Amino acid sequence: MIKIGKKYNKLTAIKEVGSNKHKRKNYLFKCECGNEKIILGDSVEYEHTKSCGCAHKDAANKKIKILQNGSKYGKLTILKHLKYENKHHIYLCKCNCGNIVKVYGCHLQSGHTKSCGCIVKEQNVKKLTTHGLSADPLYIIWCGIKNRCNDKNAPNYKYYGGRGISVCDEWLHNFKAFYDWANENGYEYREIYKDKLTIDRIDVNGNYEPNNCKWADWKTQNNNKRSL
């Protein structure tokens, strides 16, 4: 007879839930894996059923072929099989960049994981430095005008994007276009903060675009501010 609260292999009896048509009692059991399942009490008592079914799945997963040391997946080379845990085979791998990481075998085989993470980092750096000018002061200025026009959390957004001022398509996604315009229209780098040239909109209510922008010192730009 099944006793409530008693554990039978991986199953713990929670409560009786009626009988089948042959008047044999059914019980709700909780498995070690966390699943709950209604099972015939006799089947559990006489060990015909030892789990909710997860034991069979685990056994099947353990039969999955172990990947060989030295096998290469993307930038990762398998050093050794570490363990079988949470229904997954885990491997110690070395990335081309030199980092050592632990990776699920299924992620290696599916292509989900191809590196220690350096591929994503390389792609992000490439996006920022395609033009090779990310260290140029003009790059900071370009980021600044996009920020105050597009980022609602920017301190000055209400004076720019909040008033409908935008950056033209020619500049918005192309720093090189902005860089070339700046150097062809009077920009020069100056070390002294108060002497630096800043980008100034000719029409203070207009957008950031080639025909509405010029380079000016701080004094000139302050004289061009709109009346509040």
N, C-alpha and C positions, 0 to 999 in steps of 0.2 A: 504493500500500500504506500502511495506517495505521501510524504509528510511535508506540509507547507513550511517553507524556510530552509528545507534541506537541499543540499547540493548533490546533483547526480552528474558526475563527469563535468561538462561545461555548463550544465543547466541547473538553475535554482528555481524551485517551485514557488510561485507567488500566490496562486489561488485556484480553487476548483471552478470550472466554468461549464458544468453540465456533462451530459453523457451522449454518446453516439447512439445510433439506432439499435446497437447490440447491447445497450445499457453498460457500456464500458466508459469509465470516467475520463474526461478531458481536463487538462490543467493549463494554466498560463505559466510559462517558464521564461525566465530571463537568462540569456546566454552571456558568457564572459565577454563576448564582443560588444554587448550592449543591446542587441536585438531582443525583442520579446516575441514569443510565438506560442500559439495554442497547439499542444501535442497530446496524443493519447498517453495516459499515465502508464499503462502496461509497457508501452514501447520504450519509455524512459527507464522504468524500473528494471526491466530485463536487458537494458543496455543495447537495444536495437537502434535507439536514437541517442546520440551523445552530445549533440550541439544543435544549433538552429540551422545548420547547413554550412556554417563558415569553416568547419574543420575540413570538409571536403574541398572547399575552395582553396584553403591554405595549402593543402597537400598538392593540389593541381599547380598552384603558383610555384611551389618549391621545386617542381619538376622542370620549370623553365630552364632552358640551357644557360649555364653560367658563361658569361662573356669572357673571352680569353685575355690574359695579360698581354699588353702590347698592342691590342686592337685600338684603332684610331677612329674617333668620331668628331668631325669638325676639327677644332683645335685641341681636343682632349685625347690623351692617351691613357688607357687603363693601366694602372700600376698593380692593383690587386682587388679581389673581391673581399669586401669587409664583412658583411653580414646580411641576413634576411630579416627584415623588420617591417612591421606594419604593412605586410603583404607586398613588400618590394625588396628587390635585391639592390644593395648599395655598394658602390665601387669608389675606390680611391683613384683619382685621376690627376694627371699633370697637364696643365695647359701650356701651349706654345710660349706664352709670356713668362712661364716659370712658376706660376701659382699652383698650389696643390689644393684640390677641392674634392668634396664627397658628392656623388651624383647618383640618382636613381637610374638603374639600367634601362628601364622603359623610356626614360627621357633621352638617353643616349641613342637608343635604337629608333625612336620616333623623330629625332632631329630637334626636339624641343630645347635641349641644352647642347650648345655647340662650343662653349668656352666657359671660362670662369666668370665671365661677365665683361671681359675686356673688349669683346666685339661691340657691345652696345656703347661702351665708353668711347671707343675709337670712332664710331659713327657719329656720336654727339659732338666730339671734338672736330671732326671733319666738317660737320654742318656749320660750326662756328668759325672755322678757319679756312674755308675753301678759298677765300680771296687773299689769304695770307696777311690781312691787315687788322686783325682783331686787337693788336696792341697800339694801333694808331689813335691819337686823341679824337679824330673824327668819328671813330667807331663808337666812342662813349657819347658823343653828341648825337649821333644817329639813333642810338638806343634810347637816349633821353627824350627825343621828340616822339618816338613811337610809344614810349612808356606813358608820357603825359596825355597822349591822345587816345590810347587804347586801354590802359590799365585803370579800371575804376577805383582801385585801391591806392593809386599813386597820389601823393600829397597835392599835386597841382592839377589833377584831372578835372576838377570842377571849372577851372579857368580855360581849359583846352577841349579835351574830348567831351566834357560836360556841356560845353557851349556849341558842340557840333563841329569843332575844328578837327580835321583829319590829316593824315599823311597821304600824298598822292600814290597811286599804284606803282608809278615808276620807281619810287624810293622805298615803299613799304617793305618789299621782300628782296630788295637788291641794294645792298650796301655799296657795291662797286659803282653803281649809277650815281648814288649820292656823293661818294668820294670823288668821282671824276668831275661832277658839277661843281663841288666845293673848290677844287683846285683850279678850275677854269674860270672861277668867278670871284677871285679876290681873297680866298682863304690863305692864311699863313699862320704857322704855329708860333705862339708867343709864350715864354716861360712865366712871366709875371702875371699873377691872377687878375689884377685890375686892368692890365693892358691887353688881356686876351680878347680875341674876336669871338663873338657869339652869333648864332644864326638868328636873324631878325625878319619877321614877316612885314612886308611893306604895307599891306592892308591887315591891320591887327585882328580883323574879323574873318580873314581869309585862311585858307589851308596852307600846309607846308607843301609847296610845289615850286619848281624852278622859277616860274614867272612871278612868284609872290615872295621870294626870299632873297636876302642879301646878307653880307657879313658886316657886322658893326661892332664898335667897342661898347663898353658898358654905358658910357655917357649917352651915346647916340641912341642906344636901345631904350634906355630909361625915358628919353624924350619922346619915344614912339609908343609908349604904353597907352592903352585905351583908358578913357575916363570911366571910373566906376559909377 
